[in-house]
Amino acid sequence: MNILAALKREEAKLQKQADTVRAAIKILAGRVTGSGKRIGKKKRKMSAAARARIGKATKARWAKLRAERAKGKH
């Protein structure tokens, strides 16, 4: 039996297993590539105007709730 050939076969098997493990790590680590870029869906960006509208609506809802609570306590 050729020992060198047997070692090369074992090296190939280990390399294949290492590739499989690296692929599993990428999947489990949030699907991020080595360069830090996401593989899956892109993150949605919201405009400043949209954030302002949402903030204004939220403040109005809270103000309405506080006003209703104040009326109920008096």
PAFI-914275 format. One record per residue: residue number from 1; y, z, x of N, C-alpha, C in turn; residue in one letter. Coordinates in steps of 0.05 Angstrom, whole numbers, plus 5000, padded with zeros to 4 digits. Atoms other than C-alpha are relative to their C-alpha. Layout:
<pts>
PT,NUM,Y,Z,X,Y,Z,X,Y,Z,X,a
...
</pts>
This chain:
<pts>
PT,1,4976,5000,5017,5000,5000,5000,5025,5000,5018,m
PT,2,4975,5003,4985,5069,4981,5025,5019,5022,4990,n
PT,3,4983,4978,5007,5111,5044,5025,5029,4991,4994,i
PT,4,4973,5010,5004,5177,5007,5031,5003,4987,4973,l
PT,5,4999,5013,5026,5162,4965,4970,4999,5020,4977,a
PT,6,5002,4979,5020,5142,5027,4930,5027,5015,4998,a
PT,7,4974,4987,5000,5207,5061,4950,5021,4984,4986,l
PT,8,4980,5018,5012,5248,5001,4929,4996,4999,4970,k
PT,9,5006,5000,5029,5213,5000,4861,5010,5026,4987,r
PT,10,4991,4974,5010,5228,5074,4851,5031,5001,5000,e
PT,11,4971,5000,4999,5300,5063,4872,5011,4983,4976,e
PT,12,4991,5016,5023,5307,5008,4819,4997,5015,4974,a
PT,13,5004,4984,5024,5278,5054,4766,5022,5021,4997,k
PT,14,4980,4979,5001,5326,5110,4784,5028,4988,4995,l
PT,15,4974,5014,5005,5385,5061,4785,5003,4994,4970,q
PT,16,4999,5007,5028,5367,5038,4715,5005,5025,4983,k
PT,17,4997,4975,5014,5362,5110,4691,5029,5011,5003,q
PT,18,4972,4991,4995,5430,5127,4723,5019,4983,4983,a
PT,19,4982,5017,5016,5462,5067,4687,4998,5009,4970,d
PT,20,5003,4991,5027,5433,5092,4621,5015,5026,4995,t
PT,21,4986,4975,5002,5460,5162,4633,5030,4996,5000,v
PT,22,4971,5006,4999,5529,5134,4651,5009,4989,4973,r
PT,23,4992,5011,5026,5530,5094,4586,5001,5021,4979,a
PT,24,5001,4979,5019,5511,5155,4546,5025,5018,5003,a
PT,25,4976,4984,4995,5567,5195,4579,5025,4987,4989,i
PT,26,4976,5014,5011,5618,5142,4561,5001,5002,4970,k
PT,27,5001,4998,5029,5596,5143,4489,5008,5028,4991,i
PT,28,4995,4972,5008,5597,5219,4485,5028,5010,5008,l
PT,29,4974,4991,4990,5664,5225,4522,5023,4987,4984,a
PT,30,4978,5011,5017,5704,5194,4465,5004,4970,5004,g
PT,31,4999,5029,4997,5689,5122,4482,5023,4991,5016,r
PT,32,4978,5008,4982,5737,5117,4540,4988,4988,5024,v
PT,33,5010,5014,4976,5727,5069,4598,5009,5015,5025,t
PT,34,4992,4988,4975,5735,5088,4671,5030,4999,5005,g
PT,35,4971,5003,4996,5807,5063,4669,5016,5017,4981,s
PT,36,4986,4983,5019,5824,5111,4612,5008,4986,4975,g
PT,37,4994,5014,5025,5831,5058,4559,4978,5004,4980,k
PT,38,5019,4996,5021,5799,5068,4492,4985,4974,4994,r
PT,39,5016,5024,5007,5742,5021,4472,5002,4995,4970,i
PT,40,5001,5003,5029,5744,5033,4397,5026,4993,4988,g
PT,41,4976,5006,5015,5800,5031,4347,5025,5009,5015,k
PT,42,4975,4992,4988,5871,5033,4372,5013,5021,4983,k
PT,43,4986,4979,5014,5913,5093,4354,5024,4987,4985,k
PT,44,4978,5011,5016,5963,5076,4298,5026,5013,5008,r
PT,45,4973,4989,4993,6036,5084,4317,5018,4999,4975,k
PT,46,4982,4998,5022,6087,5106,4267,5029,4997,5010,m
PT,47,4972,5004,4992,6160,5084,4270,5015,5026,4997,s
PT,48,4983,4976,5002,6215,5135,4278,5010,5002,4971,a
PT,49,4990,5000,5028,6241,5115,4209,4979,5012,4981,a
PT,50,5022,4990,5017,6173,5129,4177,4997,5030,5004,a
PT,51,5003,4971,4994,6168,5197,4212,5023,5015,4986,r
PT,52,4977,4987,5012,6239,5213,4187,4996,5002,4970,a
PT,53,5004,5000,5029,6221,5194,4115,4979,5021,4993,r
PT,54,5021,4981,5005,6158,5236,4118,5011,5029,5003,i
PT,55,4988,4974,4995,6196,5295,4147,5019,5008,4977,g
PT,56,4981,4994,5021,6250,5290,4094,4985,5006,4974,k
PT,57,5016,4995,5025,6198,5286,4037,4987,5028,5002,a
PT,58,5013,4974,4996,6162,5347,4066,5019,5023,4996,t
PT,59,4980,4979,5003,6225,5388,4070,5008,5002,4971,k
PT,60,4993,4999,5029,6242,5368,3998,4978,5014,4984,a
PT,61,5022,4987,5014,6173,5390,3974,5001,5030,5004,r
PT,62,4998,4972,4994,6180,5457,4009,5024,5013,4986,w
PT,63,4976,4989,5013,6250,5467,3982,4995,5004,4970,a
PT,64,5007,4998,5029,6225,5453,3911,4981,5023,4995,k
PT,65,5019,4978,5003,6167,5502,3920,5015,5027,5003,l
PT,66,4985,4975,4996,6214,5556,3946,5018,5006,4976,r
PT,67,4983,4997,5023,6262,5544,3888,4984,5010,4976,a
PT,68,5018,4992,5022,6205,5550,3838,4991,5029,5003,e
PT,69,5009,4972,4995,6181,5615,3870,5024,5019,4995,r
PT,70,4977,4983,5003,6252,5643,3870,5006,5004,4970,a
PT,71,4996,4998,5029,6259,5628,3795,4980,5018,4987,k
PT,72,5021,4984,5012,6193,5660,3779,5002,5030,5006,g
PT,73,4997,4972,4993,6210,5726,3815,5023,5013,4987,k
PT,74,4976,4987,5013,6277,5738,3780,4996,5003,4971,h
</pts>
